[in-house]
Amino acid sequence: MSAPPRVPPVPAVLRLVQTMVLGRWRATGEELYREVSELVEAQPGKEIIVSGAGEGETSEWLAAKTGASITGVDPSEERIERAEARARELKSPLPLSYQQAALDDLPHESNVFDAALAEPLLSSAADAARAVAELARVTKPLCPVVLLQLTWSSELSESAREMLIERLGLRPHLLIEWKQMMREAGLVEIQVQDWTEAGAKAAAESDDEPGLTWQQKVQIAGRAWRQLGWKAARGAVARERALLKELTRERVLGFQLLKAVKWPHARQES
């Protein structure tokens, strides 16, 4: 049986999948955020950069709960606008700012931040290894760098991985690949925490079923029809719904917290 025709997702569906997948770990409550704040040693007077800040949830929490000065960077103008809108709605101003920039070419001098955090959207960068190296570059020597990243946790065919990458808008990597990127960026003392089970538990406890609005269904069918014709459009919505359902049930992705320290001199970890 031939594989179904592949049509890139409409932007609304891409955002829905990102929210659904990344929301599993946000749904664990403040436990993950507290762990991150301890690892980056967030406190008043500290300058922390958040790469792949998205709509600002993590950046806002860190600024509000720890008093650290947070700089959130994201390549998407739309996400930056939503993050800034969230910040404007706060009752009290926070030590928080946002910048739109490529994550693999950060607009900062070297050795200026006291700590760095990379959210999963870092892997949307054209060159993830360079994005990790950039994060290390702007961090002061002997200061912490933390990655929150998706990893492949089960065997998937190449075609299934590519379809998932299309829907997520970012490219997960194997855990060993993330660790190698950190080593090549001059980071040492790498520690790993596996938060996959926390995300699976949050998904199991959630009563929300992934669904498509009628506008999204029209967009999906319309894009399939324009690219592949009416025959493809007839099954496009059903395929998207099946993919969303699979993502909520299968542990195709893991979620890892990696913490390391920037070494003053380039060094290859044994």
NORDA-V377143 format. One record per residue. N is the residue number from 1. RES is the residue in one letter. SS is DSSP state (H for helix, E for strand, L for the rest). OMEGA is omega in radians with two decimals (999 if undefined). D_LAST is the distance of its C-alpha to the last C-alpha in whole Angstrom. Layout:
# NORDA-V377143
N_RES_SS_OMEGA_D_LAST / N_RES_SS_OMEGA_D_LAST
This chain:
# NORDA-V377143
1_M_L_-3.10_47 / 2_S_L_-3.14_46 / 3_A_L_3.11_44 / 4_P_L_3.12_45 / 5_P_L_-3.09_45 / 6_R_L_3.10_43 / 7_V_L_3.12_44 / 8_P_L_-3.08_41 / 9_P_L_3.01_42 / 10_V_L_-3.08_44 / 11_P_H_-3.11_43 / 12_A_H_3.13_44 / 13_V_H_3.10_43 / 14_L_H_3.13_39 / 15_R_H_3.12_39 / 16_L_H_-3.14_41 / 17_V_H_3.10_38 / 18_Q_H_-3.13_35 / 19_T_H_-3.09_37 / 20_M_H_-3.08_38 / 21_V_H_-3.11_34 / 22_L_H_3.13_32 / 23_G_H_3.11_35 / 24_R_H_-3.08_34 / 25_W_H_3.01_31 / 26_R_H_-3.10_34 / 27_A_L_3.09_36 / 28_T_L_3.12_34 / 29_G_L_-3.06_36 / 30_E_H_-3.09_34 / 31_E_H_-3.14_32 / 32_L_H_3.14_29 / 33_Y_H_3.13_30 / 34_R_H_3.11_30 / 35_E_H_3.14_27 / 36_V_H_-3.10_26 / 37_S_H_3.10_28 / 38_E_H_-3.09_26 / 39_L_H_3.12_23 / 40_V_L_3.08_24 / 41_E_L_-3.09_26 / 42_A_L_3.11_29 / 43_Q_L_3.12_32 / 44_P_L_-3.13_35 / 45_G_L_3.11_34 / 46_K_L_3.08_31 / 47_E_E_-3.06_31 / 48_I_E_3.07_28 / 49_I_E_3.07_28 / 50_V_E_-3.11_28 / 51_S_E_-3.03_27 / 52_G_L_-2.99_29 / 53_A_L_3.11_32 / 54_G_L_-3.11_34 / 55_E_L_2.93_37 / 56_G_L_-3.09_36 / 57_E_H_-3.10_36 / 58_T_H_-3.14_33 / 59_S_H_-3.12_33 / 60_E_H_3.14_37 / 61_W_H_-3.11_36 / 62_L_H_-3.14_33 / 63_A_H_-3.08_36 / 64_A_H_-3.02_39 / 65_K_H_-3.04_37 / 66_T_H_-3.11_35 / 67_G_L_3.09_37 / 68_A_L_3.08_34 / 69_S_E_-3.02_34 / 70_I_E_3.01_33 / 71_T_E_3.13_33 / 72_G_E_-3.12_33 / 73_V_E_3.11_32 / 74_D_E_-3.12_33 / 75_P_L_-3.05_34 / 76_S_L_3.09_37 / 77_E_H_-3.13_40 / 78_E_H_-3.14_42 / 79_R_H_3.11_39 / 80_I_H_3.12_39 / 81_E_H_3.13_43 / 82_R_H_3.11_43 / 83_A_H_3.14_40 / 84_E_H_3.09_42 / 85_A_H_3.08_45 / 86_R_H_-3.10_44 / 87_A_H_-3.13_43 / 88_R_H_-3.12_47 / 89_E_L_-3.13_48 / 90_L_L_-3.14_47 / 91_K_L_-3.13_49 / 92_S_L_3.12_47 / 93_P_L_3.14_45 / 94_L_L_3.05_41 / 95_P_L_-2.93_39 / 96_L_E_3.09_38 / 97_S_E_-3.11_38 / 98_Y_E_3.08_37 / 99_Q_E_3.01_36 / 100_Q_E_-3.12_36 / 101_A_L_3.04_34 / 102_A_L_-3.07_31 / 103_L_L_3.09_28 / 104_D_L_3.07_26 / 105_D_L_-3.03_28 / 106_L_L_-3.08_29 / 107_P_L_-3.09_32 / 108_H_L_3.04_30 / 109_E_L_3.10_29 / 110_S_L_3.01_26 / 111_N_L_-3.09_25 / 112_V_L_-3.08_28 / 113_F_E_3.13_27 / 114_D_L_3.11_26 / 115_A_E_-3.12_24 / 116_A_E_3.11_23 / 117_L_E_3.08_24 / 118_A_E_3.06_24 / 119_E_L_-3.09_26 / 120_P_H_-3.13_26 / 121_L_H_3.03_29 / 122_L_H_-3.10_26 / 123_S_H_2.97_25 / 124_S_H_3.13_29 / 125_A_L_3.12_28 / 126_A_L_-3.13_28 / 127_D_L_-3.08_24 / 128_A_H_-3.14_22 / 129_A_H_3.11_19 / 130_R_H_3.10_21 / 131_A_H_3.08_23 / 132_V_H_3.13_19 / 133_A_H_3.11_19 / 134_E_H_3.13_22 / 135_L_H_3.09_22 / 136_A_H_-3.11_19 / 137_R_H_-3.04_21 / 138_V_L_3.13_24 / 139_T_E_3.14_22 / 140_K_L_3.08_23 / 141_P_L_3.13_20 / 142_L_L_3.12_18 / 143_C_L_-3.01_20 / 144_P_E_3.01_19 / 145_V_E_-3.09_19 / 146_V_E_3.05_20 / 147_L_E_2.96_20 / 148_L_E_-2.94_23 / 149_Q_E_3.05_23 / 150_L_E_3.09_24 / 151_T_E_3.03_22 / 152_W_E_-3.07_24 / 153_S_L_3.09_25 / 154_S_L_-3.13_27 / 155_E_L_3.10_28 / 156_L_L_3.06_30 / 157_S_L_-3.14_32 / 158_E_H_-3.13_31 / 159_S_H_3.11_34 / 160_A_H_3.11_34 / 161_R_H_-3.11_31 / 162_E_H_3.11_33 / 163_M_H_3.12_36 / 164_L_H_3.11_33 / 165_I_H_3.10_32 / 166_E_H_-3.08_35 / 167_R_H_-3.14_36 / 168_L_H_-3.04_34 / 169_G_L_3.07_33 / 170_L_L_-3.03_30 / 171_R_L_3.04_27 / 172_P_L_3.09_25 / 173_H_E_3.01_21 / 174_L_L_3.13_19 / 175_L_H_-3.12_17 / 176_I_H_3.11_14 / 177_E_H_3.09_15 / 178_W_H_-3.14_16 / 179_K_H_3.12_12 / 180_Q_H_3.08_11 / 181_M_H_-3.13_14 / 182_M_H_3.12_13 / 183_R_H_-3.11_10 / 184_E_H_3.12_12 / 185_A_L_3.13_14 / 186_G_L_3.12_12 / 187_L_E_-3.07_12 / 188_V_E_3.13_10 / 189_E_E_-3.08_10 / 190_I_E_3.07_11 / 191_Q_E_-3.08_14 / 192_V_E_2.98_16 / 193_Q_E_3.14_20 / 194_D_E_-3.14_22 / 195_W_L_-3.09_25 / 196_T_H_-3.09_27 / 197_E_H_3.10_29 / 198_A_H_3.11_30 / 199_G_H_3.11_31 / 200_A_H_3.12_33 / 201_K_H_3.13_35 / 202_A_H_3.13_36 / 203_A_H_-3.13_37 / 204_A_H_-3.10_39 / 205_E_H_-3.11_41 / 206_S_L_3.09_42 / 207_D_L_-3.07_45 / 208_D_L_3.05_45 / 209_E_L_3.13_45 / 210_P_L_-3.13_44 / 211_G_L_3.12_47 / 212_L_L_3.04_48 / 213_T_L_-3.14_51 / 214_W_H_3.08_54 / 215_Q_H_3.12_53 / 216_Q_H_3.11_50 / 217_K_H_3.11_51 / 218_V_H_3.13_54 / 219_Q_H_-3.14_51 / 220_I_H_-3.13_49 / 221_A_H_-3.13_52 / 222_G_H_3.13_53 / 223_R_H_3.12_50 / 224_A_H_-3.14_50 / 225_W_H_-3.12_53 / 226_R_H_-3.06_53 / 227_Q_H_-3.00_50 / 228_L_H_3.09_51 / 229_G_L_-3.03_54 / 230_W_H_-3.11_56 / 231_K_H_3.11_55 / 232_A_H_-3.10_51 / 233_A_H_-3.09_53 / 234_R_H_-3.10_54 / 235_G_H_-3.03_51 / 236_A_H_-3.10_49 / 237_V_H_3.13_49 / 238_A_H_3.13_49 / 239_R_H_3.12_46 / 240_E_H_3.13_44 / 241_R_H_3.13_45 / 242_A_H_3.13_44 / 243_L_H_3.12_41 / 244_L_H_3.14_41 / 245_K_H_3.13_42 / 246_E_H_-3.11_39 / 247_L_H_3.14_36 / 248_T_H_-3.05_38 / 249_R_H_-3.02_38 / 250_E_L_3.09_35 / 251_R_L_-3.12_31 / 252_V_L_-3.12_30 / 253_L_E_2.98_28 / 254_G_E_3.14_25 / 255_F_E_-3.04_24 / 256_Q_E_2.98_21 / 257_L_E_3.13_21 / 258_L_E_3.14_17 / 259_K_E_3.11_17 / 260_A_E_-3.13_14 / 261_V_E_3.09_15 / 262_K_E_3.13_16 / 263_W_L_-3.11_14 / 264_P_L_-3.13_17 / 265_H_L_3.13_15 / 266_A_L_-3.12_13 / 267_R_L_3.11_9 / 268_Q_L_-3.13_6 / 269_E_L_-3.11_4 / 270_S_L_999_0
